[in-house]
Amino acid sequence: MSHLHFLVLFVFYIGKIAFVQSECQIPSQFWCDNQQISSECGVLAQCNSLKRSTYGKPVEFGLYYESLCPGCRALFQSQLTPAFEKVASIMTLKLVPYGNAQERYDQRTGQWTYYCQHGQQECVGNIIETCAMNMYNSTAVYFPFISCMEASSQSPKQAAIQCANQHKLDIQSILGCSTSARGNALEHQMALKTNALQPPHQFVPWVTLNGVHTDHIQAWAESELVQLICDSYTGPSKPPACSS
């Protein structure tokens, strides 16, 4: 069981049990390493509960990003796409294309107007990718399409056309969604997810592991995402990439 995995999960409990730690001199990331340490630090029951509740569950990796953000695109190409190809069987992916955008509700139209960091074309890309995720509802189907878009130098619409043809997706339905009230509302949900982050995101790409963000997780995801997923998985068997 990796130190990082339990450190990530344990932050949910810190506030509840910190008052019993005055005599425990062991850093919190090691509290769940074995029963003796857990007992000495007064967290045995919590550690046992965490082990039972997380054993074998896929690792949830969340990425909050913008479609035309250079750093986001670099993370897709150097880390996320290779990780998905190698360890998709032990991970679930949460993609949230909104990032540093802003939204304003127009009472006249009953829809949201979006303002994106890298211009209006980025808003177009965000909603196209949001619609693809909603329409196909399968990471195995929509992720290659989004990864293809993020690797393209074309405009978001042209990239979407090319990538949809390459991966056999219905581009007309995707583009129709992206300019509809439905697509507008779906992107608002991405805004709500982004604005609900705790701690609030400070930059993009912003990553979470099992719903948690720390500087350490961010740095590890940007350099060795496969290792991060492998070390955080608690199941009985891991993909071959985890032992290479």
Phi, psi and chi 1 to 4 in degrees:
 res  aa     phi    psi   chi1   chi2   chi3   chi4
   1 MET       -  123.1 -166.6   69.4   64.7      -
   2 SER   -74.7  150.2   73.2      -      -      -
   3 HIS   -61.7  -41.1  -65.8  160.2      -      -
   4 LEU   -62.9  -41.3  174.7   63.1      -      -
   5 HIS   -58.0  -47.2  177.6   73.8      -      -
   6 PHE   -75.7  -28.6  -80.8  113.4      -      -
   7 LEU   -62.5  -43.6  174.1   59.9      -      -
   8 VAL   -61.2  -47.4  166.6      -      -      -
   9 LEU   -71.6  -30.7  -67.6  170.9      -      -
  10 PHE   -72.9  -19.5 -147.8   86.7      -      -
  11 VAL   -61.0  -22.7  -63.8      -      -      -
  12 PHE   -69.2  -20.3  -64.7  111.3      -      -
  13 TYR  -105.4  -12.2  -67.7   84.1      -      -
  14 ILE   -56.1  -46.4  -65.1  -62.4      -      -
  15 GLY   -62.1  -28.9      -      -      -      -
  16 LYS   -82.0  -27.0  -62.2  179.6 -178.9  179.2
  17 ILE  -121.4    4.2   61.3  175.9      -      -
  18 ALA   -60.2  -27.3      -      -      -      -
  19 PHE   -68.3  -15.2   66.7   94.9      -      -
  20 VAL   -95.7    5.3  -59.8      -      -      -
  21 GLN   -96.9    6.0  -54.7  -50.7  -36.5      -
  22 SER   -59.5  -32.1   58.0      -      -      -
  23 GLU   -95.7   -2.6   71.9  -78.4    4.1      -
  24 CYS   -90.8  117.4  179.3      -      -      -
  25 GLN   -99.9    7.5  -57.4  -58.4  -45.1      -
  26 ILE   -91.0  131.5  -60.2  172.0      -      -
  27 PRO   -56.2  145.4  -24.9   34.7      -      -
  28 SER   -60.8  -28.2   60.4      -      -      -
  29 GLN   -67.5  -10.9   62.8  -97.6   40.8      -
  30 PHE  -106.8    2.3  -57.5  111.4      -      -
  31 TRP   -61.1  -31.3  -73.5   -8.9      -      -
  32 CYS  -100.9   14.2  -69.2      -      -      -
  33 ASP   -67.2  -39.0  -88.6   14.2      -      -
  34 ASN  -154.6  168.6   58.1   58.4      -      -
  35 GLN   -66.4  -32.6  -72.1 -164.6  -18.0      -
  36 GLN   -64.3  -47.4 -179.7  178.5   -8.2      -
  37 ILE   -64.6  -43.3  -65.8  175.6      -      -
  38 SER   -59.0  -41.0  -58.5      -      -      -
  39 SER   -68.7  -44.2  179.9      -      -      -
  40 GLU   -61.9  -33.1  -71.0  177.9   -1.5      -
  41 CYS   -94.7    4.5  -67.7      -      -      -
  42 GLY    72.5   26.7      -      -      -      -
  43 VAL  -128.6   25.3  -66.7      -      -      -
  44 LEU   -60.3  -47.3  179.9   60.1      -      -
  45 ALA   -62.6  -41.2      -      -      -      -
  46 GLN   -65.6  -41.7  -71.9   86.5  -11.9      -
  47 CYS   -65.5  -42.5  -72.9      -      -      -
  48 ASN   -63.0  -39.2  -73.0  -20.7      -      -
  49 SER   -64.9  -41.7  176.1      -      -      -
  50 LEU   -62.8  -42.1  -76.7  172.0      -      -
  51 LYS   -62.5  -41.9  -69.5  176.9 -178.3  178.6
  52 ARG   -68.1  -38.7  -71.1 -167.5  -61.1  -90.4
  53 SER   -80.5  -22.1   64.6      -      -      -
  54 THR  -109.9   -6.6   62.1      -      -      -
  55 TYR   -60.6  122.2 -177.7   75.8      -      -
  56 GLY    80.1   -3.9      -      -      -      -
  57 LYS   -76.5  144.0  -73.2 -173.7  176.8 -179.4
  58 PRO   -60.0  148.7  -22.1   32.7      -      -
  59 VAL   -79.8  127.9  179.3      -      -      -
  60 GLU   -90.4  119.2 -176.3 -166.4   82.4      -
  61 PHE  -109.9  121.5 -178.9   75.7      -      -
  62 GLY  -108.1  136.8      -      -      -      -
  63 LEU  -128.1  117.8  174.9   61.3      -      -
  64 TYR  -103.7  118.3  -64.4   77.1      -      -
  65 TYR  -150.3  179.5   69.5  104.1      -      -
  66 GLU  -127.0  145.2  -56.8  164.0  -17.7      -
  67 SER   -66.6  -27.9   64.5      -      -      -
  68 LEU  -111.3   12.6  -64.2 -176.0      -      -
  69 CYS   -72.6  120.8  159.7      -      -      -
  70 PRO   -57.2  -42.9  -26.0   35.8      -      -
  71 GLY   -65.9  -35.9      -      -      -      -
  72 CYS   -65.4  -43.5  -56.7      -      -      -
  73 ARG   -63.6  -39.2  -69.4 -175.9  157.5 -147.6
  74 ALA   -63.7  -39.1      -      -      -      -
  75 LEU   -66.1  -40.7 -177.1   62.8      -      -
  76 PHE   -56.3  -49.5  -98.2   94.5      -      -
  77 GLN   -74.7  -41.5  -65.2  175.5   46.7      -
  78 SER   -87.4  -26.2   67.9      -      -      -
  79 GLN  -125.9  -54.9  -61.5  -62.3  -35.9      -
  80 LEU   -69.5  -46.4 -173.9   52.9      -      -
  81 THR   -63.7  -46.5  -61.8      -      -      -
  82 PRO   -60.8  -38.0  -24.3   34.9      -      -
  83 ALA   -65.9  -41.7      -      -      -      -
  84 PHE   -63.1  -38.7 -173.6   78.7      -      -
  85 GLU   -68.7  -29.8  -67.6  171.7  -10.2      -
  86 LYS   -98.1  -35.6  -65.0  175.3 -178.3  178.7
  87 VAL  -132.2   27.7  -64.7      -      -      -
  88 ALA   -59.5  -26.5      -      -      -      -
  89 SER   -68.4  -17.4   62.6      -      -      -
  90 ILE  -118.7   18.2   60.0  170.0      -      -
  91 MET  -138.9  151.3   68.4 -176.9  -67.9      -
  92 THR  -116.1  146.0   57.7      -      -      -
  93 LEU  -115.1  131.6 -169.0   56.2      -      -
  94 LYS  -120.1  105.0 -179.7  179.5 -178.0  179.6
  95 LEU  -102.1  130.9  -63.2  179.4      -      -
  96 VAL  -131.3   92.0 -174.9      -      -      -
  97 PRO   -83.6   93.4   26.2  -28.2      -      -
  98 TYR  -153.8  -55.3 -177.4   79.0      -      -
  99 GLY    64.2 -123.3      -      -      -      -
 100 ASN   -92.8   17.2  -65.9  -33.8      -      -
 101 ALA   -66.8  165.3      -      -      -      -
 102 GLN  -127.8  151.9  -60.4  -69.6  -35.3      -
 103 GLU  -131.4  152.5   62.4  175.9    3.1      -
 104 ARG  -140.2  131.5 -175.5  177.7   64.8 -161.4
 105 TYR   -83.7  129.5 -174.2   69.2      -      -
 106 ASP  -101.8  106.7 -172.6  -24.5      -      -
 107 GLN   -64.9  -26.3  -67.4 -175.1  -18.1      -
 108 ARG   -67.0  -43.5 -179.1  179.0   57.4   84.4
 109 THR   -96.5  -17.3   63.4      -      -      -
 110 GLY    73.6   19.9      -      -      -      -
 111 GLN  -129.2  173.2  -65.0 -169.5   23.8      -
 112 TRP   -99.0  142.4  -63.1   88.7      -      -
 113 THR  -105.6  131.1  -59.6      -      -      -
 114 TYR  -109.9  140.1  -63.0  100.9      -      -
 115 TYR  -123.9  118.1  -55.3   89.3      -      -
 116 CYS  -109.9  152.9  -65.8      -      -      -
 117 GLN   -60.5  -38.0 -177.6  174.0    1.7      -
 118 HIS  -106.0   26.9  -60.6   92.8      -      -
 119 GLY    97.6  176.0      -      -      -      -
 120 GLN   -64.8  -31.4 -172.3   57.8   32.8      -
 121 GLN   -63.4  -31.3  -77.1  -60.0  -57.1      -
 122 GLU   -65.9  -39.2 -179.7  165.9   78.7      -
 123 CYS   -60.4  -40.0  -65.2      -      -      -
 124 VAL   -60.0  -46.9  172.0      -      -      -
 125 GLY   -62.6  -41.8      -      -      -      -
 126 ASN   -58.0  -46.7  -71.4  -12.6      -      -
 127 ILE   -72.1  -35.6  -61.5  179.2      -      -
 128 ILE   -59.2  -46.4  -72.3  174.6      -      -
 129 GLU   -68.6  -37.0  -65.7  179.8    7.8      -
 130 THR   -62.3  -44.4  -66.5      -      -      -
 131 CYS   -63.5  -40.9  -78.9      -      -      -
 132 ALA   -61.1  -42.2      -      -      -      -
 133 MET   -63.8  -42.6  -73.5 -172.3  -80.0      -
 134 ASN   -69.1  -38.2  179.1  -96.5      -      -
 135 MET   -71.2  -39.0  -72.6  178.5   57.2      -
 136 TYR   -99.3  -27.7  -72.9   94.7      -      -
 137 ASN    51.1   30.6 -162.3   31.9      -      -
 138 SER  -143.3  118.6  168.0      -      -      -
 139 THR   -59.0  -37.6  -46.3      -      -      -
 140 ALA   -62.5  -26.1      -      -      -      -
 141 VAL   -89.7  -49.8  175.3      -      -      -
 142 TYR   -85.1  -24.4   67.6   67.2      -      -
 143 PHE   -65.0  -45.3 -179.3   77.3      -      -
 144 PRO   -58.3  -34.7  -26.0   36.7      -      -
 145 PHE   -65.5  -47.5  166.6   74.8      -      -
 146 ILE   -68.0  -40.6  -68.0  176.8      -      -
 147 SER   -60.4  -39.5  176.1      -      -      -
 148 CYS   -63.2  -44.4  175.7      -      -      -
 149 MET   -60.2  -42.3  -77.3 -169.6   62.5      -
 150 GLU   -70.5  -16.8  -69.4  -58.9  -47.5      -
 151 ALA   -95.1   -5.9      -      -      -      -
 152 SER   -87.7  147.1  175.7      -      -      -
 153 SER   -96.3    0.8   59.4      -      -      -
 154 GLN   -82.3  172.0  -60.3 -174.6   73.7      -
 155 SER   -63.6  155.0   69.3      -      -      -
 156 PRO   -53.3  -42.4  -30.0   37.4      -      -
 157 LYS   -65.5  -45.8 -177.7  177.1  178.9  179.4
 158 GLN   -66.1  -39.0  -69.7  -56.4  -47.2      -
 159 ALA   -62.6  -40.6      -      -      -      -
 160 ALA   -63.0  -41.6      -      -      -      -
 161 ILE   -62.3  -48.5  -67.2  171.5      -      -
 162 GLN   -63.2  -45.5  175.9 -176.4  -27.3      -
 163 CYS   -71.5  -34.4  -66.2      -      -      -
 164 ALA   -66.1  -41.2      -      -      -      -
 165 ASN   -63.3  -39.4  -70.8  -25.5      -      -
 166 GLN   -66.6  -35.8  179.5  177.8  -25.4      -
 167 HIS  -109.4   13.6  -65.2  -75.6      -      -
 168 LYS    62.0   44.3  -46.7  -58.5 -179.0 -175.1
 169 LEU  -104.9  156.2  -87.2   61.7      -      -
 170 ASP   -81.2   94.2 -177.7   -5.8      -      -
 171 ILE   -68.4  -32.8 -173.5   57.9      -      -
 172 GLN   -64.1  -40.3  -65.4  -54.8  -40.5      -
 173 SER   -68.1  -39.2  -65.2      -      -      -
 174 ILE   -64.5  -48.1  -66.0  173.6      -      -
 175 LEU   -67.0  -36.3  -67.5 -179.8      -      -
 176 GLY   -61.6  -41.5      -      -      -      -
 177 CYS   -62.8  -40.9  167.1      -      -      -
 178 SER   -66.9  -20.5   72.0      -      -      -
 179 THR  -109.2   11.4   57.0      -      -      -
 180 SER  -103.2  169.8   69.0      -      -      -
 181 ALA   -62.1  -33.6      -      -      -      -
 182 ARG   -63.0  -47.6  175.6 -178.6  168.9 -139.1
 183 GLY   -62.6  -39.0      -      -      -      -
 184 ASN   -59.7  -43.1 -175.2  -88.4      -      -
 185 ALA   -70.9  -35.9      -      -      -      -
 186 LEU   -64.2  -39.2  -70.8  171.9      -      -
 187 GLU   -67.9  -31.3 -173.6   62.0   15.7      -
 188 HIS   -61.1  -36.1  174.0   58.7      -      -
 189 GLN   -64.0  -35.1  -65.5  -57.1  -49.2      -
 190 MET   -65.9  -36.9  -63.3  -59.9 -178.3      -
 191 ALA   -63.8  -43.1      -      -      -      -
 192 LEU   -63.8  -41.8  -66.8  177.9      -      -
 193 LYS   -62.8  -42.0  -69.6  178.5 -178.2  178.6
 194 THR   -67.1  -44.0  -57.1      -      -      -
 195 ASN   -71.1  -15.6  -67.0  -25.4      -      -
 196 ALA   -88.4   -2.4      -      -      -      -
 197 LEU   -60.6  137.0  -78.8  166.4      -      -
 198 GLN  -131.4  114.8  -68.3  -62.7  -28.8      -
 199 PRO   -68.9  157.5   29.0  -37.4      -      -
 200 PRO   -58.9  144.4  -22.1   33.4      -      -
 201 HIS   -67.2  145.7   84.2  -75.8      -      -
 202 GLN  -111.5  -15.0  -58.6  171.7   15.9      -
 203 PHE  -163.9  174.9   49.2   80.3      -      -
 204 VAL  -131.5  147.8  -72.4      -      -      -
 205 PRO   -69.6  147.3   28.9  -36.9      -      -
 206 TRP  -122.6  123.7 -175.3  -93.3      -      -
 207 VAL  -114.6  153.6  -52.9      -      -      -
 208 THR  -132.0  150.2   60.3      -      -      -
 209 LEU  -123.8  116.4 -172.7   73.4      -      -
 210 ASN    51.8   39.5  -67.5  -33.7      -      -
 211 GLY    83.6    1.4      -      -      -      -
 212 VAL  -114.7  138.5  175.7      -      -      -
 213 HIS  -116.6  132.4  173.3   90.1      -      -
 214 THR  -139.9  163.4   67.5      -      -      -
 215 ASP   -60.9  -36.7  -69.5  -17.0      -      -
 216 HIS   -66.0  -44.8 -175.5   64.8      -      -
 217 ILE   -61.3  -44.8  -69.1  171.3      -      -
 218 GLN   -58.1  -48.7 -178.4   79.8   30.7      -
 219 ALA   -64.6  -40.7      -      -      -      -
 220 TRP   -67.7  -40.4 -158.4  -13.5      -      -
 221 ALA   -64.0  -33.4      -      -      -      -
 222 GLU   -80.5   -9.6  -69.1  178.5  -12.9      -
 223 SER  -122.1  -37.8   59.7      -      -      -
 224 GLU  -144.4   66.9  -66.0  -70.5  -15.3      -
 225 LEU   -66.9  -38.1 -178.7   55.2      -      -
 226 VAL   -58.9  -45.4  170.1      -      -      -
 227 GLN   -64.3  -39.3 -177.3 -179.3   -7.5      -
 228 LEU   -60.6  -46.6  172.8   62.0      -      -
 229 ILE   -65.4  -45.0  -60.8  -59.8      -      -
 230 CYS   -61.8  -46.0  -70.6      -      -      -
 231 ASP   -70.9  -22.3  -75.6    2.6      -      -
 232 SER   -90.3  -12.6  -59.0      -      -      -
 233 TYR   -81.9  135.6 -180.0   62.5      -      -
 234 THR  -110.7    8.7   62.2      -      -      -
 235 GLY   -74.5  172.5      -      -      -      -
 236 PRO   -73.7  -23.9   27.2  -35.5      -      -
 237 SER  -139.5  146.5   60.2      -      -      -
 238 LYS  -124.9  156.6  -60.5 -177.7  179.2 -177.8
 239 PRO   -61.2  156.6  -19.2   31.0      -      -
 240 PRO   -54.5  -30.8  -26.4   35.1      -      -
 241 ALA   -62.8  -22.8      -      -      -      -
 242 CYS   -73.2  -19.1  -70.6      -      -      -
 243 SER  -104.9    4.7   55.3      -      -      -
 244 SER   -97.6      -   60.1      -      -      -
